[in-house]
Structure formats: C-alpha cells, structure tokens
C-alpha cells in the first residue's frame, strides 16, 4: 500500500512511519522546512517539503490512503482560536478534497480526546457519542474538524475513519509533558515535584498508537459515506501518581517523587477515560 502521511515528523507520526516501513508499505510524507523526525527512522519516506496550505498539484497521485496526523498548536499554550480553526479545519478540509480529487480512496484522521471537554467529566468511561463540549482553542478546533470532515465524507461518499487519541506518551514526546519530565528527573537523580496525582487517565504508549493506525489501514474500510469514530487508548486507566511511580521504579530512580507540591491545573478534569470497544 502507498500511504500519504501528514505530520510525519511529529511525535506520533515518526513512530507511525517506522511501523509502516516494518510492514512493507511505501510512504509519502509531509514535513515543514527545517523539521526533523522526533525519533530515528528506519528508512526515509518520499518527503514533501512545505506547508500543508501550499501543497503542489499531484502530490497525492498513486497513494491509496491518507493518514492525517498534522495538527496545529496541539500542546499548551494553545494558539488563538482563529489560527487553530484555519489550520485544523479549513486546511485539513482542503487537504482531504485535494487528496480525493487525485485518487485517494481511504482517509484516517487523528483526533483528540480533549474534544469531549466538559462532557468527559460526566462519564466513568467516555462513549464515542458523548457530546463535544471543548473549552479551549485547540480542542474546539479539533471538535469542529471532526464534525466538518465526517460531514464531508457523508456528503461526498468517502471512506473515512476518525480516531480520538487519549493520553499518549513515549520516546519523542514534547519536553515539558509528564513522561519526558519524569524521565529527565529520574535519570538525573533529582526529586520530582508534582500535583497530588489523583487524576485518572488512560496512559497509552505511542507504539500502541502507531500500531492502531497501521492496523486500521490494513483492516476493512468503513463503508463509503458512513464515517466511523474510534477511541485510541490502552483500556488500562490509572492515577497520574501510580503512572509516575511505575516509571520511576522502571528507571530505578534514586530521587523521590513528591506528590502534592504542585497544585492541580485550573479546571483540572479528575477522570478522563475512554470507552474502548
């Protein structure tokens, strides 16, 4: 299969490229000028350099499927709503339309668990049909993108699946997030101050997420004009403190985890766990 991947130098994208290469697929991938993969690649895809809103004609030709991982302002602090809507909705829709016009048959879109926003607080396990009630700019734009892209697939009769990713972690993750911050402190024999850590999350290894997308590509297509939604999670919820302590032990850290030294974030959701079907 020849697969077109956007966001290919990103955290999840880099791991997905290696997973696709291991399975024998050909890959065409986008990258911004100057960007480099978050993890070492086992081989190089055919790179398309430049911005997603300036793709040249014909880049999707001979590709069977498009995996759209690229997202604008996915980490805090988020960009403005106007900018997030432009890149995550308008440009994404343009990419889908261009790909379809050049013969792409299947579309896999990466979404975010944070699209559920406040509604996620009301469920022990969030169902895929939970209302979308995001409160911040990036999640708002991704929720809008899910509605727009699935509506596009219905109206234009395309095969599209939408995959909301939960608390992914692992090699290549942005510095400042929990897992890389924890690892940095552990390997430096430093103490690790954190919140009380009672938040419950579905921590999912990035390798699992990469396999999920590769399996979805190789599996049955959703019916034309009937887009599907999927949760990408481990199915193993745990508290943030338990997660930190598990990895602290794996790294044989000599410092101490000090829960309760930092406050919870303003508006912290204490349980955010998907229903896995």
N, C-alpha and C positions, 0 to 999 in steps of 0.2 A: 504494500500500500504506500502511496505517496501522500504524506501528511504535511499540511501547512500549519505552522505553529507561530502564533503571536506571543510576545512577552517571553521569548525563548531564552533570554539571558537572565531572567529573574529567578527567584528562589525555587519556585515550583517548576518553571519552565526548563531550567538547567537539568533538573532531575528527570523530567519527562523526556528530554532529548536522549539521555543515556538509556532510559527504559525502552524507547522506541528503537534505538540502534541495536540494543541487545535482542530485540525481537525481529530484526531484519528489515525494518521499514526504512524508506527513503524520506528525508525531511527537508523541507524548505522552511526557513525560519527568519523572522524579523529581528532586527536589533537597532537601537538608536546609535548614532555615531558616537564612538568612544566607549560604548558599554561593553562589558565583558561578562561571561557566564559566572554565576555565583559559585559553581563547583566545576572542577576539571571535566571536560568532555572526553568521551572515549573515541570520538571522531568528530569531524566538523560537518554540519549540515550545509546546504546551499544557502548562504546568507543573503538576505535582502536588507540593505542598509538604508536607514532613514526613518522618517516619521510615518505613523500609520495614516495620517491625513494627507500624505503625499506619495502614496504607492503608485508606481508606474503601471501602465496598461500591460496585461498579460502575465503578471507575476503568479496568478493562481492557475494558469493553464497546466493541464495534466495532473493536477492534485485531486485526490479522491475525497479528502476530508479536511476540514479546518478546525483546529483546536484554538480557541480564543482565550488566552490567559492574560493578555495585556490589560492592565488596569491603571488608571491614573490616581495617584495620591492614596494608595491603599494603607499606608501607615500614618500614625499620628506624627505631627499635626497635619490635619487634612487641609487640602486646598479649598478655595471658595466653591460654593455650590455651582455657580455658573461654569467654572472651569471643569469641575467634575462631570457635570451634565454634558458638556461639549465632548470630552474625550470618551467617557464611559457609555454614553447613549448615542449621540449624533455620529461620532466617528465609528463606533462599533457597528451601528446600523449600516453605514456606508461600506465598511469592510465586508459585511455579510452580503450586501447587494452586489458588490463588485465580484466577490468570490462566486456567487451563484451565477452571475452572468458569464463567467469564464469556465463554468462546468463543474464546480464543486458540488458534491451530492449530499454530504453529511456535515453537520455543524455541532460542535461540542463547546459549550460556553461555561467558563468558570465564574461562579457567583460567590457571594459572601454570606456567611451565617448572620452577619450583623444587619442584613436586610430586614430581618424579623423585628429588630429593635425592641420596643417595649412589650410587644406581644409575646416575645420569648420568655418573659418573666412569668407568664401565666401557665406555663406548661412544665410538667416534670420532664417530658420528652417532647420536643417541638415537632409537630407533624409538618409535612411538606405543604399542607394547605392552610397553615397558620397565617393570619393577617400580617401584611407587611407594614410595620409601624416604625420605620427608622427615624432617628432624631438628629443625625449628624450628616455632614455633606457627602462624604464618600458612600456610606451605606444608602443614603437617599438616592444617589445616582445609580447605584447598582440595583436597587429595587426597581427604579424606573427602567433600567436597561432590561431587567428580566421581563417586565410587562411588555415593553416595546419589541424585544426580539422574539418572544414567544408569539406575540400578536402577528408579527411579520411572517413567522413560519406558518401560522394558521392561514393567513390571508393569501400567501404566495405558494402554499402547499409544499413546504420544505421539510426535510428530516432534521430536527433539532432537539438536542437534549441540554438541559441547564443543570449545573452541578454546584450546589452551595457547599463550600468548604468550611469546616469548623476549625478548631484550634490546632493548626498545623505547626510543626516545629522540626528543626533539624539542621544539618550542615548547610551553610549558605544563607541562613536566616539573617535578617537585618539586625545589626548591632543595636542594642537598647531594648530589644524584646526579651522576654523572660528567659528562654532556654540559653541563648548566647551569653546573656548577662550572668546567668547562673554558672555556666561553664567557665567563663573568664575568671570569676571569683574563685571557683573550686581549684582550677589549675594554678592559680597564683597563691594558693593557701591563704586566701583572705576570708573574712567573715562576709555573710550575705544578708544585709538587712532587707526585709520585705514586709508586706502587709500581713495581717493575721492569717491570710491564706485559706479562708473558708469558702472562697468561690469554687464552685463545681463546674468543671469544663470537660469536654471530650478532646483530650490531647491526642493528636493524630500524627504519626511520623510522616515526613514528606515523602519517603519511599512508598508508603501506602497510597498516598495521593497520586503519585506518578503511576503506580500500577493500576489504580482505579481508572484513570483516564485511558491508559493503554488498553485495559480490558474492555472499556466501553467502546473504544474504536473497533476492537476486534469482535465485539458482540453484535447481536441483532440490531438493526437500525430501528429507531422509533418510526411508527407509521407516518407517511407524508401528511403534513398538515395537522399532526397531533403531537405537538412538542411535549416532552416529559421533563419532570423535575426530580432531582436526586439529591440526597444528602451524602456528603463525603465525611465520614467520621469513623472512629475506631470502635464505637459501641462499648467503650470502657471508661465511663465518667469517673473522675476522681477530683479531690480538692487540689487547689494550687499548691498547698503546703505538702500534701502527700507526693505530688509530682516532683516538687523541688527536692524533697528528702530522698526519693528514689534515685534521682540522677546524682545527687550529692554522694550517695553511697556508691553508685557505679563508678564515679570518678575518684573514689577513695580520698575525698577532700579532707583536709586537716583543720580547716577553719570551721566556723559554726554558722548555721542558718539561724537568723534572729527574727522570728515572726513577730509582728506587732509593732515594729519600729517605724514602719511607714503606714500612712493612712490608706484606706481604700480610695480609689478614684471617685471623683464626684459622679454620682448616679450609677455606681458600680452595680451590674447585674450579678446576683449571687449564684444563680444557676442558669447555665446556658448549654443545654444538652439536646442533641438531635434524636429524633425517632429514626432508627435505621431499619429499613425494610429489605 
